[in-house]
């Protein structure tokens, strides 16, 4: 790159990174400690690893995250060690709230121990913010590989960085933050591999590495990993590069195989699904469906909860946007997704990558939907955050949909890809004005 182009590239990447950090750091500071979804249980898992130097068994006494794969919690335990953080009990006494949907947001830290705990929780959120930043940068990279257009790449990364629900997850102690980062990196590596050229075997192995690490971070990544590896396998066979498929498969198995083997040894199946179902049934009444089902009543409830949470929800899943706003944004998203698939197929990626690019994005998005469907079949949790395991793919398709509009003046055409970052910035402003400024606090 010549100097001028390098400067433009750096600015195009810096803008979404700065937007993400500004919103997410502020959101973290304004969201009281332990008021995020299951934040105390995520911390309990990491504290167990730090204290016992081993992984907890799936059991009620080990908290409602003990069925999760361990990679995020190992990284959090290491972060605790780096900070020299002393063990603490991640809990707050019950306190009255001003409204049912502000659970935890009106808590006042009255003792020295509570204030120290709040500081520790905010420090433990920093790795999630770092993982979120990786997602933003990987999304920029994917946009660049597909389009070689800085404006599109920056708009895609900004859409990711300003997506309110993504910011909630990135501002919390949650294993989903690392899962999102690893899946975003895997998609970027796959797009680089699909483009072809030199180092193709290295990129294939890198896909396997990131997907293998994602599989031992959160199981919602497994359907995404399966579909992306299936695409890699099909293209490898077509291109006569079976060595690439072998490299990806070996890397995936080497990094995640031990976890599945451990589950077979301890619980009798690689996903420990039976043990997980048994303990979750005892842990939270009404969480697990007595009989797994996708009947109309389940789907109706689940779609309602999905629309109420995919753009934003926070505060232990209590704070939401107005229903009319969720519906309006969702309808616009459906239009953009349909147009976006056509644009990626026909125009993005150049020779040889356009059809494969949309296939990669579509399969990543489909994998996230499969994860969501498997979860609603077994439990009453229909959270939209499960779809964000493919947030790079969703954001690329949303922005591509705005790039499909023709017949506009040049200025409007260049501005239109920033529609979704602008929408998300408006939703962020609503969240801060409605919840975080009047009710939140360190």
C-alpha positions in Angstrom: 0.0 0.0 0.0 1.2 3.5 -0.7 1.3 5.9 2.2 -2.0 7.6 1.4 -3.9 4.4 1.1 -2.4 3.0 4.3 -3.7 6.1 6.1 -7.2 5.7 4.6 -7.1 2.1 5.6 -6.1 2.9 9.2 -8.8 5.5 9.5 -11.5 3.2 8.0 -10.6 0.5 10.6 -10.1 3.0 13.5 -13.6 4.5 13.2 -15.6 1.3 14.0 -13.1 0.3 16.7 -13.5 3.7 18.4 -17.3 3.6 18.1 -17.4 0.1 19.6 -15.0 1.0 22.5 -16.9 4.3 23.3 -20.3 2.6 23.5 -19.2 -0.6 25.2 -16.9 0.9 27.8 -19.7 3.4 28.7 -22.3 0.5 28.8 -20.0 -1.5 31.0 -19.5 1.3 33.5 -23.2 2.2 33.6 -24.3 -1.5 34.0 -24.1 -2.4 37.7 -22.0 -5.3 38.7 -23.7 -8.7 38.4 -26.8 -7.3 36.8 -26.0 -8.9 33.4 -27.4 -12.3 32.6 -25.8 -15.1 34.7 -22.7 -12.9 35.3 -22.2 -14.2 38.8 -22.2 -17.9 37.6 -19.7 -17.1 34.8 -17.4 -15.7 37.5 -18.0 -18.6 39.8 -16.8 -21.0 37.1 -13.6 -19.0 36.6 -13.0 -18.8 40.4 -13.4 -22.6 40.6 -10.6 -23.1 38.0 -8.4 -20.6 39.7 -8.8 -22.2 43.1 -8.8 -25.9 42.1 -6.7 -25.8 39.0 -9.2 -28.2 37.4 -12.6 -28.0 35.6 -15.8 -28.3 37.6 -18.2 -31.2 37.2 -21.7 -30.5 35.9 -23.7 -30.1 39.1 -26.0 -27.7 40.9 -23.4 -26.7 43.5 -21.1 -25.6 40.7 -23.6 -23.1 39.3 -25.7 -22.9 36.2 -22.8 -22.5 33.8 -21.0 -25.6 34.8 -22.0 -27.4 31.6 -20.2 -24.9 29.5 -16.9 -25.7 27.7 -14.0 -24.2 29.5 -11.8 -22.1 27.3 -13.3 -18.7 28.2 -13.2 -19.5 31.9 -9.6 -20.6 31.7 -8.7 -17.3 30.1 -10.7 -15.4 32.8 -8.9 -17.3 35.5 -5.6 -16.4 34.0 -6.8 -12.7 33.9 -7.6 -13.0 37.6 -4.1 -14.2 38.2 -2.5 -11.5 36.2 -4.5 -8.8 38.1 -3.6 -10.5 41.5 -7.4 -10.5 42.2 -8.4 -12.1 45.5 -11.2 -14.7 45.5 -14.6 -13.2 46.3 -18.3 -14.3 46.4 -20.0 -12.9 43.2 -23.4 -12.1 44.8 -25.4 -9.2 46.0 -28.1 -9.2 48.8 -31.7 -8.8 47.5 -32.7 -5.2 47.1 -36.0 -3.5 46.1 -36.1 -2.0 42.7 -38.1 0.8 41.3 -39.7 -1.4 38.6 -39.7 -5.2 37.8 -37.7 -4.7 34.6 -34.9 -2.8 36.4 -33.8 -5.8 38.5 -30.3 -5.0 39.8 -30.0 -1.6 38.2 -31.0 0.3 41.3 -28.7 -1.5 43.7 -26.6 0.8 45.9 -23.2 -0.5 47.0 -23.3 0.2 50.7 -20.3 -1.7 52.1 -16.6 -1.8 51.4 -16.9 -5.4 50.3 -19.6 -4.7 47.8 -17.7 -1.8 46.4 -14.6 -3.9 46.0 -16.7 -6.6 44.4 -18.1 -4.1 41.9 -14.6 -3.0 40.9 -13.5 -6.7 40.5 -16.5 -7.4 38.3 -15.8 -4.4 36.0 -12.2 -5.5 35.7 -13.4 -9.0 34.7 -15.5 -7.5 32.0 -12.4 -6.1 30.2 -11.5 -9.4 28.4 -15.0 -9.5 26.9 -14.5 -6.0 25.6 -11.2 -7.1 24.1 -12.9 -10.1 22.5 -15.6 -7.8 21.1 -13.0 -5.6 19.6 -11.6 -8.7 17.8 -15.0 -9.3 16.3 -15.1 -5.7 15.0 -11.7 -6.0 13.4 -12.4 -9.5 11.9 -15.7 -8.1 10.4 -13.7 -5.3 8.8 -11.4 -7.9 7.4 -14.2 -10.0 6.0 -15.7 -7.0 4.4 -12.4 -6.1 2.8 -11.8 -9.6 1.5 -15.2 -9.6 -0.2 -15.3 -6.1 -1.6 -11.9 -4.3 -1.4 -14.0 -1.3 -0.5 -13.0 0.6 2.6 -16.4 2.3 3.0 -18.2 -1.1 3.0 -15.7 -2.7 5.3 -15.9 0.2 7.8 -19.7 0.2 7.6 -19.9 -3.5 8.3 -17.5 -3.3 11.2 -19.4 -0.3 12.6 -22.7 -2.2 12.4 -21.1 -4.9 14.4 -19.6 -2.5 16.9 -22.8 -0.5 17.4 -25.3 -3.5 17.5 -26.8 -2.9 21.0 -27.2 -6.6 21.9 -23.6 -7.3 20.9 -22.4 -4.4 23.0 -24.4 -5.8 26.0 -22.6 -9.2 25.6 -19.2 -7.5 25.1 -19.8 -5.4 28.3 -20.5 -8.4 30.4 -18.6 -11.4 31.9 -19.8 -14.0 29.4 -18.2 -16.8 27.4 -20.2 -15.7 24.4 -17.8 -12.8 23.9 -14.9 -15.2 23.1 -17.2 -17.5 21.1 -18.2 -14.6 18.9 -14.6 -13.6 18.4 -13.4 -17.1 17.4 -16.3 -17.6 15.0 -15.7 -14.2 13.4 -12.0 -15.1 12.9 -12.9 -18.5 11.5 -15.2 -16.9 8.9 -12.5 -14.4 7.9 -9.9 -17.3 7.6 -12.4 -19.3 5.5 -13.0 -16.3 3.1 -9.2 -15.9 2.7 -9.0 -19.6 2.0 -11.9 -19.5 -0.5 -10.2 -16.6 -2.4 -7.4 -19.0 -3.2 -3.8 -18.2 -4.0 -0.7 -19.0 -1.9 -0.8 -20.3 1.7 -4.1 -22.0 1.1 -3.2 -24.9 3.4 -2.2 -22.6 6.2 -5.6 -20.8 5.9 -7.5 -24.1 5.9 -5.7 -25.1 9.1 -6.4 -21.7 10.6 -10.1 -22.3 10.0 -9.9 -25.5 11.9 -7.9 -23.9 14.7 -10.5 -21.1 15.3 -13.5 -23.4 15.0 -11.9 -26.0 17.3 -11.3 -23.3 19.9 -14.8 -22.0 19.5 -16.2 -25.5 20.1 -14.5 -25.6 23.5 -15.8 -22.1 24.3 -19.5 -22.5 23.7 -21.6 -25.2 22.1 -23.6 -22.8 20.0 -20.6 -22.7 17.7 -20.8 -26.4 16.8 -23.5 -26.1 14.1 -21.7 -23.1 12.6 -18.4 -25.1 12.7 -20.1 -28.1 11.1 -21.5 -26.2 8.2 -18.4 -24.1 7.5 -16.2 -27.3 7.6 -18.7 -28.9 5.2 -18.3 -26.0 2.8 -14.5 -26.3 3.1 -14.7 -30.0 2.5 -16.9 -29.6 -0.7 -14.6 -26.9 -2.1 -11.4 -28.8 -1.2 -12.7 -31.9 -3.1 -13.8 -29.8 -6.1 -10.4 -28.0 -6.3 -8.4 -31.2 -5.7 -7.0 -30.0 -2.4 -7.9 -32.8 0.0 -4.8 -31.9 1.9 -6.5 -28.6 2.9 -9.5 -30.5 4.3 -7.2 -32.8 6.2 -5.3 -29.8 7.7 -8.6 -28.2 8.8 -10.0 -31.4 10.2 -6.8 -32.3 12.1 -6.6 -28.8 13.6 -10.2 -28.9 14.7 -9.9 -32.3 16.3 -6.6 -31.6 18.0 -8.0 -28.5 19.8 -11.5 -29.7 20.6 -11.4 -33.5 20.6 -10.2 -33.8 24.1 -13.2 -32.0 25.5 -15.7 -34.3 23.7 -13.7 -37.4 24.8 -13.8 -36.1 28.4 -17.6 -35.8 28.2 -17.9 -39.3 26.9 -15.8 -40.6 29.7 -17.6 -38.6 32.4 -21.2 -38.4 31.1 -21.5 -40.9 28.4 -22.0 -38.6 25.4 -19.7 -36.0 23.7 -21.9 -33.0 24.4 -22.9 -34.1 28.0 -26.5 -33.3 27.0 -28.1 -35.8 29.3 -26.2 -34.6 32.4 -26.8 -31.0 31.4 -30.6 -31.5 31.0 -30.8 -33.3 34.4 -29.0 -30.6 36.4 -30.7 -27.7 34.7 -34.1 -29.2 35.4 -33.1 -29.2 39.1 -31.5 -25.8 39.0 -34.2 -23.5 37.5 -37.9 -24.4 37.5 -39.4 -24.0 34.0 -36.1 -23.7 32.2 -36.0 -27.1 30.6 -39.0 -28.4 28.6 -40.3 -31.7 30.1 -40.7 -33.0 26.5 -38.6 -31.4 23.8 -40.9 -29.7 21.3 -41.2 -27.3 18.4 -45.0 -27.2 18.3 -46.8 -23.9 17.3 -47.0 -22.6 20.9 -43.3 -23.1 21.4 -42.5 -21.3 18.1 -44.9 -18.5 18.8 -43.4 -17.8 22.2 -39.9 -18.2 20.9 -40.3 -15.9 17.9 -41.8 -13.2 20.2 -38.8 -13.5 22.5 -36.4 -13.5 19.6 -37.7 -10.3 18.2 -37.6 -8.7 21.7 -34.0 -9.6 22.2 -32.0 -9.8 19.0 -31.5 -6.1 18.7 -31.2 -5.4 22.4 -32.0 -6.7 25.8 -30.1 -6.3 29.0 -30.1 -6.4 32.7 -30.5 -10.1 33.2 -32.8 -10.1 30.1 -35.2 -7.7 31.6 -34.7 -4.4 29.8 -36.1 -4.3 26.2 -36.9 -2.0 23.4 -40.5 -1.0 22.6 -42.2 -3.9 20.7 -43.1 -1.6 17.7 -39.4 -0.7 17.4 -38.3 -4.3 17.4 -40.9 -5.1 14.7 -39.9 -2.2 12.5 -36.2 -2.9 12.7 -36.8 -6.6 12.1 -38.9 -6.0 9.0 -36.3 -3.7 7.5 -33.6 -6.3 8.3 -35.5 -9.0 6.4 -35.6 -6.8 3.3 -31.9 -6.0 3.6 -30.9 -9.6 4.2 -32.7 -10.7 1.0 -31.1 -8.0 -1.0 -27.8 -8.5 0.6 -27.6 -12.2 -0.4 -28.2 -11.2 -4.0 -25.5 -8.5 -3.8 -22.9 -10.8 -2.3 -23.7 -13.4 -4.9 -23.6 -11.2 -7.9 -21.2 -8.3 -7.1 -19.0 -8.9 -4.0 -15.8 -11.0 -4.0 -14.7 -10.8 -7.6 -14.0 -13.8 -9.8 -14.4 -17.1 -8.1 -15.5 -15.8 -4.7 -18.9 -14.2 -5.2 -20.9 -17.5 -5.1 -18.6 -19.0 -2.5 -18.7 -15.8 -0.4 -22.5 -15.8 0.0 -22.4 -19.5 0.6 -20.0 -19.0 3.5 -22.1 -16.1 5.0 -25.3 -18.1 4.5 -24.0 -21.2 6.1 -22.6 -19.2 9.1 -26.0 -17.6 9.5 -27.8 -20.9 9.1 -25.6 -22.5 11.7 -26.6 -19.8 14.2 -30.3 -20.4 13.4 -29.8 -24.2 14.0 -28.2 -23.4 17.4 -31.2 -21.3 18.3 -33.7 -23.9 17.2 -31.9 -26.6 19.2 -32.0 -24.4 22.3 -35.7 -23.5 22.0 -36.6 -27.2 21.4 -35.1 -28.1 24.8 -35.5 -24.9 26.9 -37.6 -21.8 27.3 -34.6 -19.6 26.4 -35.1 -18.1 23.0 -32.6 -15.3 23.3 -31.6 -13.4 20.2 -27.9 -13.4 21.3 -27.6 -17.0 20.1 -27.8 -15.8 16.5 -24.9 -13.4 17.1 -22.5 -16.3 17.0 -22.7 -15.4 13.2 -22.8 -11.6 13.8 -20.2 -11.0 11.1 -22.3 -12.8 8.5 -25.5 -11.1 9.6 -23.9 -7.6 9.5 -22.3 -8.2 6.1 -25.6 -9.2 4.6 -27.4 -6.3 6.2 -25.0 -3.8 4.8 -24.9 -5.6 1.4 -28.6 -5.1 1.3 -28.2 -1.4 1.4 -25.6 -1.6 -1.3 -28.2 -3.1 -3.7 -30.1 0.2 -4.1 -29.7 1.7 -7.5 -30.8 5.0 -9.1 -29.8 7.3 -6.2 -27.5 10.3 -6.4 -23.8 9.5 -5.8 -23.8 11.1 -2.3 -26.8 9.1 -1.2 -25.4 5.9 -2.7 -22.2 6.3 -0.7 -24.0 7.1 2.5 -26.6 4.3 2.3 -24.2 1.5 3.6 -24.1 3.4 6.8 -27.8 3.0 7.4 -27.4 0.1 9.8 -24.7 1.7 11.9 -26.9 4.8 12.1 -29.9 2.6 13.1 -27.9 0.9 15.8 -26.4 4.2 17.0 -30.0 5.4 17.5 -30.9 2.3 19.4 -27.8 2.7 21.6 -28.9 6.3 22.3 -32.3 5.1 23.3 -30.9 2.5 25.7 -28.6 5.0 27.4 -31.3 7.6 27.7 -34.0 5.2 28.9 -32.1 2.8 31.1 -28.4 3.3 31.6 -28.2 7.0 32.4 -31.2 7.3 34.8 -30.9 3.9 36.4 -27.4 2.4 35.9 -24.2 3.1 37.7 -20.8 1.6 38.6 
